[in-house]
């Protein structure tokens, strides 16, 4: 069954790092856009450039929020997978002890 569903917690950690990097870049985007001049020519062109900057700043903010939510969710998933993996390992070890005694008893009965 484990062959069908495997999670690489290290890969999840790399994904979180990538998401955090994207989040940081998105957070910097509005500053970059606001520092640029929209004085490109006539009033109509300047207004269009200003609208474009505003739309991009708004969109970057929205994307940043979604990336934050995704980053938090993936981080939590990685933590839970690690905890479950540890718990399963402990459970298997706990089950292994009685089975060892059963095996020893069976060996004694065969002799």
Buried (B, 14 or more C-beta within 10 A) or exposed (E): EEEEEEBEEEEBBEBBEEBBEBBEEBBEBBEEBEEEEBEEEEEEEBEBBEEEBBEBBEEBBEBBEEBBEBBEEBBEBBEEBBEEEEEEEEEEEEEEEEEEEEEEEEEEEEE
